[in-house]
């Protein structure tokens, strides 16, 4: 019977390498209570004794040494316990984003081909009602991590999956939930003024506005009506803020912070990836020749620091709220809604 060498070198086993039975928490345990495997021999020689190896191979089914499944309480109460690794923490969100983009592009292409006009794509992509519907694809950001984290749970119910990701009100009474809501609203205002301050600094650096391309989101909001604004704000509050926080804070940041990277680097790397993903529009515009290299660099830097600022704020808030997303999701959704409403008022009511 072949054995996993790394497993045998690990002296803190929780399961018998022969029968898979859970071992009692006894220091220097000598024998498995179920199959009688000589644990002391393995600990000393790094392998199963020849006499027992033959017996085990004929008596027991091969044991697969996989991920240790824990209860939701064990996973939540051990704040420093590593769960998913760095590769999964970054890879799953990136995969979710790629698939969402692929599906969205596919839908656009099908609509364009149905109308026999590829030029219809650019016009359709800026229509507020299409953007509202396409934003629902961000629910994929909840689906992917929710599916993945089930492998770590003894009882992988939907409720437990969402609790592990921080998307839960369990443990909060009505007063506690109200407190989180108020914190979310308060930090949305903090986030707005933080980003406003960073943007002012960027304006002082990039004072030549001709270097900056027109913001398509601003133009889209400027040309919509009140009902369109209502729909996009609703989507920001209920879908975008929720799904992005589940993916980036509930999954990515939790995984990175609990890894060997630690708290500071985990929060920073999550914020960095969050900012970069939101700036892909500038990269795509440059690749397709819609903007020059100098405009791309200026636009990228100009937008990077505001995104980085709000993302760091969300990451710190998530950590402060003990990895619960109530306040964080509200902050994200309300912050986005404030920006959209202000753009609408500026262009349609004439605030400037």
C-alpha positions as a Python dict, from the first residue, in 0.01 Angstrom:
ca = {
    (1, 'X'): (0, 0, 0),
    (2, 'X'): (147, 334, -104),
    (3, 'X'): (133, 621, 143),
    (4, 'X'): (148, 997, 108),
    (5, 'X'): (500, 1093, 213),
    (6, 'X'): (410, 1443, 325),
    (7, 'X'): (119, 1304, 522),
    (8, 'X'): (341, 1055, 702),
    (9, 'X'): (589, 1327, 796),
    (10, 'X'): (313, 1530, 957),
    (11, 'X'): (293, 1423, 1319),
    (12, 'X'): (-27, 1613, 1389),
    (13, 'X'): (-263, 1373, 1210),
    (14, 'X'): (-634, 1388, 1270),
    (15, 'X'): (-716, 1074, 1071),
    (16, 'X'): (-561, 727, 1056),
    (17, 'X'): (-360, 678, 731),
    (18, 'X'): (-482, 319, 721),
    (19, 'X'): (-858, 321, 776),
    (20, 'X'): (-941, 691, 779),
    (21, 'X'): (-1086, 678, 1130),
    (22, 'X'): (-1068, 1008, 1325),
    (23, 'X'): (-791, 978, 1580),
    (24, 'X'): (-845, 1092, 1941),
    (25, 'X'): (-650, 1403, 2051),
    (26, 'X'): (-396, 1200, 2251),
    (27, 'X'): (-32, 1306, 2248),
    (28, 'X'): (207, 1036, 2117),
    (29, 'X'): (-79, 802, 2024),
    (30, 'X'): (69, 458, 1944),
    (31, 'X'): (-212, 265, 1775),
    (32, 'X'): (-531, 344, 1583),
    (33, 'X'): (-828, 256, 1802),
    (34, 'X'): (-1017, 109, 1504),
    (35, 'X'): (-772, -81, 1283),
    (36, 'X'): (-478, -118, 1520),
    (37, 'X'): (-231, 51, 1285),
    (38, 'X'): (107, 110, 1452),
    (39, 'X'): (118, 493, 1457),
    (40, 'X'): (440, 495, 1657),
    (41, 'X'): (617, 290, 1388),
    (42, 'X'): (508, 536, 1118),
    (43, 'X'): (616, 831, 1329),
    (44, 'X'): (963, 678, 1371),
    (45, 'X'): (1025, 525, 1028),
    (46, 'X'): (809, 744, 802),
    (47, 'X'): (629, 440, 659),
    (48, 'X'): (383, 165, 751),
    (49, 'X'): (542, -153, 880),
    (50, 'X'): (570, -432, 616),
    (51, 'X'): (355, -664, 826),
    (52, 'X'): (67, -418, 851),
    (53, 'X'): (98, -278, 498),
    (54, 'X'): (-22, -604, 340),
    (55, 'X'): (-306, -639, 588),
    (56, 'X'): (-428, -284, 535),
    (57, 'X'): (-418, -308, 155),
    (58, 'X'): (-647, -612, 165),
    (59, 'X'): (-875, -505, 446),
    (60, 'X'): (-945, -136, 386),
    (61, 'X'): (-1033, 78, 90),
    (62, 'X'): (-763, 325, -21),
    (63, 'X'): (-784, 647, 173),
    (64, 'X'): (-789, 978, -14),
    (65, 'X'): (-620, 1252, 181),
    (66, 'X'): (-815, 1560, 87),
    (67, 'X'): (-933, 1880, 248),
    (68, 'X'): (-1034, 1860, 610),
    (69, 'X'): (-1402, 1945, 640),
    (70, 'X'): (-1499, 2149, 946),
    (71, 'X'): (-1820, 2277, 1096),
    (72, 'X'): (-1921, 2635, 1019),
    (73, 'X'): (-1856, 2727, 1382),
    (74, 'X'): (-1501, 2590, 1368),
    (75, 'X'): (-1429, 2788, 1051),
    (76, 'X'): (-1577, 3114, 1179),
    (77, 'X'): (-1445, 3103, 1534),
    (78, 'X'): (-1083, 3043, 1433),
    (79, 'X'): (-1013, 3380, 1273),
    (80, 'X'): (-649, 3302, 1197),
    (81, 'X'): (-709, 2955, 1053),
    (82, 'X'): (-613, 2925, 688),
    (83, 'X'): (-896, 2797, 470),
    (84, 'X'): (-850, 2822, 92),
    (85, 'X'): (-500, 2898, -34),
    (86, 'X'): (-363, 3206, -211),
    (87, 'X'): (-406, 3054, -557),
    (88, 'X'): (-776, 2988, -500),
    (89, 'X'): (-826, 3324, -327),
    (90, 'X'): (-714, 3506, -640),
    (91, 'X'): (-797, 3248, -907),
    (92, 'X'): (-1168, 3198, -830),
    (93, 'X'): (-1251, 3575, -844),
    (94, 'X'): (-1052, 3619, -1166),
    (95, 'X'): (-1225, 3315, -1320),
    (96, 'X'): (-1566, 3449, -1216),
    (97, 'X'): (-1488, 3786, -1374),
    (98, 'X'): (-1364, 3626, -1699),
    (99, 'X'): (-1672, 3406, -1731),
    (100, 'X'): (-1905, 3696, -1654),
    (101, 'X'): (-1733, 3906, -1921),
    (102, 'X'): (-1745, 3618, -2169),
    (103, 'X'): (-2118, 3566, -2115),
    (104, 'X'): (-2188, 3939, -2141),
    (105, 'X'): (-1986, 3967, -2463),
    (106, 'X'): (-2163, 3663, -2601),
    (107, 'X'): (-2503, 3814, -2535),
    (108, 'X'): (-2396, 4137, -2704),
    (109, 'X'): (-2265, 3949, -3006),
    (110, 'X'): (-2582, 3743, -3044),
    (111, 'X'): (-2796, 4058, -3032),
    (112, 'X'): (-2570, 4230, -3284),
    (113, 'X'): (-2573, 3934, -3524),
    (114, 'X'): (-2950, 3909, -3491),
    (115, 'X'): (-2970, 4271, -3607),
    (116, 'X'): (-2706, 4203, -3879),
    (117, 'X'): (-2515, 4510, -3764),
    (118, 'X'): (-2193, 4484, -3564),
    (119, 'X'): (-2191, 4863, -3518),
    (120, 'X'): (-2502, 4814, -3308),
    (121, 'X'): (-2279, 4676, -3030),
    (122, 'X'): (-2126, 5007, -2926),
    (123, 'X'): (-2462, 5182, -2914),
    (124, 'X'): (-2631, 4901, -2721),
    (125, 'X'): (-2357, 4879, -2459),
    (126, 'X'): (-2426, 5238, -2353),
    (127, 'X'): (-2803, 5198, -2315),
    (128, 'X'): (-2901, 5230, -1950),
    (129, 'X'): (-3164, 4956, -1957),
    (130, 'X'): (-2928, 4708, -2118),
    (131, 'X'): (-2662, 4795, -1860),
    (132, 'X'): (-2917, 4734, -1583),
    (133, 'X'): (-2999, 4389, -1718),
    (134, 'X'): (-2636, 4297, -1786),
    (135, 'X'): (-2542, 4399, -1431),
    (136, 'X'): (-2745, 4103, -1309),
    (137, 'X'): (-2463, 3886, -1444),
    (138, 'X'): (-2264, 3995, -1141),
    (139, 'X'): (-2463, 3741, -943),
    (140, 'X'): (-2197, 3504, -1078),
    (141, 'X'): (-1969, 3672, -824),
    (142, 'X'): (-2177, 3509, -549),
    (143, 'X'): (-2228, 3177, -728),
    (144, 'X'): (-1863, 3087, -785),
    (145, 'X'): (-1729, 3132, -430),
    (146, 'X'): (-2047, 2984, -281),
    (147, 'X'): (-1992, 2666, -483),
    (148, 'X'): (-1621, 2652, -404),
    (149, 'X'): (-1637, 2696, -25),
    (150, 'X'): (-1869, 2397, 13),
    (151, 'X'): (-1566, 2166, -1),
    (152, 'X'): (-1450, 2297, 339),
    (153, 'X'): (-1781, 2244, 520),
    (154, 'X'): (-1911, 1935, 692),
    (155, 'X'): (-2262, 2058, 614),
    (156, 'X'): (-2234, 2253, 288),
    (157, 'X'): (-2584, 2401, 292),
    (158, 'X'): (-2647, 2729, 111),
    (159, 'X'): (-2688, 2904, 445),
    (160, 'X'): (-2352, 2776, 572),
    (161, 'X'): (-2178, 2865, 246),
    (162, 'X'): (-2304, 3223, 266),
    (163, 'X'): (-2220, 3247, 637),
    (164, 'X'): (-1863, 3142, 564),
    (165, 'X'): (-1843, 3421, 305),
    (166, 'X'): (-1976, 3676, 556),
    (167, 'X'): (-2312, 3717, 380),
    (168, 'X'): (-2535, 3660, 683),
    (169, 'X'): (-2722, 3830, 963),
    (170, 'X'): (-2693, 3529, 1195),
    (171, 'X'): (-2578, 3633, 1540),
    (172, 'X'): (-2728, 3982, 1508),
    (173, 'X'): (-3049, 4093, 1673),
    (174, 'X'): (-3257, 4382, 1535),
    (175, 'X'): (-3045, 4638, 1717),
    (176, 'X'): (-2727, 4479, 1589),
    (177, 'X'): (-2851, 4478, 1229),
    (178, 'X'): (-2958, 4842, 1261),
    (179, 'X'): (-2610, 4928, 1388),
    (180, 'X'): (-2450, 4760, 1085),
    (181, 'X'): (-2686, 4942, 849),
    (182, 'X'): (-2605, 5278, 1005),
    (183, 'X'): (-2233, 5200, 992),
    (184, 'X'): (-2273, 5113, 625),
    (185, 'X'): (-2448, 5441, 552),
    (186, 'X'): (-2193, 5638, 751),
    (187, 'X'): (-1896, 5479, 578),
    (188, 'X'): (-2059, 5536, 239),
    (189, 'X'): (-2039, 5907, 319),
    (190, 'X'): (-1682, 5866, 444),
    (191, 'X'): (-1597, 5683, 123),
    (192, 'X'): (-1749, 5956, -91),
    (193, 'X'): (-1547, 6232, 74),
    (194, 'X'): (-1234, 6016, 74),
    (195, 'X'): (-1260, 5953, -299),
    (196, 'X'): (-1354, 6317, -359),
    (197, 'X'): (-1035, 6425, -183),
    (198, 'X'): (-821, 6182, -380),
    (199, 'X'): (-988, 6296, -703),
    (200, 'X'): (-913, 6660, -623),
    (201, 'X'): (-546, 6567, -581),
    (202, 'X'): (-556, 6384, -916),
    (203, 'X'): (-718, 6689, -1075),
    (204, 'X'): (-429, 6905, -953),
    (205, 'X'): (-180, 6662, -1105),
    (206, 'X'): (-367, 6602, -1434),
    (207, 'X'): (-494, 6957, -1473),
    (208, 'X'): (-512, 6928, -1853),
    (209, 'X'): (-862, 6781, -1892),
    (210, 'X'): (-808, 6728, -2264),
    (211, 'X'): (-583, 6435, -2176),
    (212, 'X'): (-877, 6250, -2023),
    (213, 'X'): (-1126, 6062, -2240),
    (214, 'X'): (-1496, 6114, -2185),
    (215, 'X'): (-1635, 5893, -1910),
    (216, 'X'): (-1888, 5661, -2076),
    (217, 'X'): (-2067, 5596, -1748),
    (218, 'X'): (-2114, 5969, -1691),
    (219, 'X'): (-2248, 6011, -2044),
    (220, 'X'): (-2484, 5717, -2001),
    (221, 'X'): (-2627, 5855, -1675),
    (222, 'X'): (-2648, 6205, -1822),
    (223, 'X'): (-2865, 6079, -2109),
    (224, 'X'): (-3103, 5864, -1908),
    (225, 'X'): (-3437, 5950, -1748),
    (226, 'X'): (-3545, 5936, -1383),
    (227, 'X'): (-3679, 5580, -1416),
    (228, 'X'): (-3353, 5462, -1571),
    (229, 'X'): (-3164, 5623, -1285),
    (230, 'X'): (-3393, 5451, -1033),
    (231, 'X'): (-3326, 5110, -1190),
    (232, 'X'): (-2948, 5146, -1205),
    (233, 'X'): (-2936, 5272, -844),
    (234, 'X'): (-3150, 4975, -736),
    (235, 'X'): (-2913, 4736, -911),
    (236, 'X'): (-2614, 4901, -744),
    (237, 'X'): (-2772, 4861, -401),
    (238, 'X'): (-2907, 4507, -438),
    (239, 'X'): (-2675, 4336, -685),
    (240, 'X'): (-2345, 4511, -756),
    (241, 'X'): (-2250, 4611, -401),
    (242, 'X'): (-2356, 4273, -265),
    (243, 'X'): (-2200, 4047, -528),
    (244, 'X'): (-1868, 4230, -553),
    (245, 'X'): (-1822, 4232, -176),
    (246, 'X'): (-1897, 3860, -147),
    (247, 'X'): (-1634, 3791, -412),
    (248, 'X'): (-1361, 4037, -317),
    (249, 'X'): (-1393, 4078, 58),
    (250, 'X'): (-1587, 3767, 164),
    (251, 'X'): (-1380, 3529, -46),
    (252, 'X'): (-1058, 3687, -176),
    (253, 'X'): (-964, 3900, 125),
    (254, 'X'): (-1065, 3634, 377),
    (255, 'X'): (-850, 3378, 199),
    (256, 'X'): (-547, 3606, 163),
    (257, 'X'): (-563, 3746, 517),
    (258, 'X'): (-579, 3396, 662),
    (259, 'X'): (-287, 3279, 449),
    (260, 'X'): (82, 3334, 510),
    (261, 'X'): (42, 3682, 357),
    (262, 'X'): (-127, 3806, 672),
    (263, 'X'): (-367, 4093, 735),
    (264, 'X'): (-186, 4393, 583),
    (265, 'X'): (-83, 4227, 258),
    (266, 'X'): (-415, 4043, 228),
    (267, 'X'): (-612, 4368, 245),
    (268, 'X'): (-371, 4553, 15),
    (269, 'X'): (-358, 4284, -256),
    (270, 'X'): (-738, 4252, -255),
    (271, 'X'): (-773, 4628, -294),
    (272, 'X'): (-516, 4630, -574),
    (273, 'X'): (-689, 4355, -774),
    (274, 'X'): (-1028, 4518, -715),
    (275, 'X'): (-897, 4847, -854),
    (276, 'X'): (-723, 4690, -1153),
    (277, 'X'): (-1030, 4491, -1259),
    (278, 'X'): (-1240, 4808, -1256),
    (279, 'X'): (-982, 4976, -1481),
    (280, 'X'): (-981, 4714, -1755),
    (281, 'X'): (-1197, 4946, -1964),
    (282, 'X'): (-894, 5173, -2016),
    (283, 'X'): (-673, 4879, -2112),
    (284, 'X'): (-930, 4757, -2365),
    (285, 'X'): (-972, 5107, -2508),
    (286, 'X'): (-596, 5135, -2555),
    (287, 'X'): (-564, 4789, -2714),
    (288, 'X'): (-833, 4872, -2971),
    (289, 'X'): (-675, 5207, -3047),
    (290, 'X'): (-953, 5424, -2904),
    (291, 'X'): (-709, 5622, -2689),
    (292, 'X'): (-341, 5705, -2725),
    (293, 'X'): (-66, 5572, -2497),
    (294, 'X'): (-30, 5905, -2314),
    (295, 'X'): (-407, 5926, -2259),
    (296, 'X'): (-413, 5566, -2140),
    (297, 'X'): (-139, 5624, -1883),
    (298, 'X'): (-295, 5948, -1758),
    (299, 'X'): (-645, 5799, -1743),
    (300, 'X'): (-523, 5484, -1570),
    (301, 'X'): (-332, 5669, -1300),
    (302, 'X'): (-609, 5926, -1258),
    (303, 'X'): (-870, 5658, -1189),
    (304, 'X'): (-648, 5409, -1004),
    (305, 'X'): (-602, 5597, -679),
    (306, 'X'): (-974, 5672, -617),
    (307, 'X'): (-1057, 5304, -676),
    (308, 'X'): (-771, 5200, -452),
    (309, 'X'): (-887, 5437, -178),
    (310, 'X'): (-1246, 5310, -165),
    (311, 'X'): (-1130, 4949, -188),
    (312, 'X'): (-890, 4987, 104),
    (313, 'X'): (-1170, 5146, 305),
    (314, 'X'): (-1400, 4851, 229),
    (315, 'X'): (-1127, 4603, 319),
    (316, 'X'): (-1055, 4767, 652),
    (317, 'X'): (-1426, 4789, 731),
    (318, 'X'): (-1469, 4417, 655),
    (319, 'X'): (-1184, 4329, 890),
    (320, 'X'): (-1318, 4562, 1162),
    (321, 'X'): (-1666, 4406, 1140),
    (322, 'X'): (-1520, 4061, 1209),
    (323, 'X'): (-1555, 3940, 850),
    (324, 'X'): (-1925, 4020, 825),
    (325, 'X'): (-2048, 4186, 507),
    (326, 'X'): (-2364, 4370, 619),
    (327, 'X'): (-2203, 4711, 669),
    (328, 'X'): (-1954, 4656, 385),
    (329, 'X'): (-2220, 4573, 126),
    (330, 'X'): (-2428, 4873, 227),
    (331, 'X'): (-2123, 5101, 209),
    (332, 'X'): (-2036, 4977, -140),
    (333, 'X'): (-2389, 4994, -278),
    (334, 'X'): (-2476, 5332, -129),
    (335, 'X'): (-2141, 5481, -236),
    (336, 'X'): (-2205, 5376, -597),
    (337, 'X'): (-2561, 5507, -577),
    (338, 'X'): (-2445, 5847, -446),
    (339, 'X'): (-2204, 5888, -737),
    (340, 'X'): (-2469, 5799, -997),
    (341, 'X'): (-2729, 6030, -846),
    (342, 'X'): (-2480, 6319, -833),
    (343, 'X'): (-2384, 6269, -1198),
    (344, 'X'): (-2753, 6267, -1295),
    (345, 'X'): (-2823, 6585, -1098),
    (346, 'X'): (-2517, 6762, -1238),
    (347, 'X'): (-2610, 6696, -1601),
    (348, 'X'): (-2989, 6710, -1579),
    (349, 'X'): (-3062, 6962, -1304),
    (350, 'X'): (-2766, 7187, -1369),
    (351, 'X'): (-2585, 7179, -1036),
    (352, 'X'): (-2274, 7302, -1215),
}
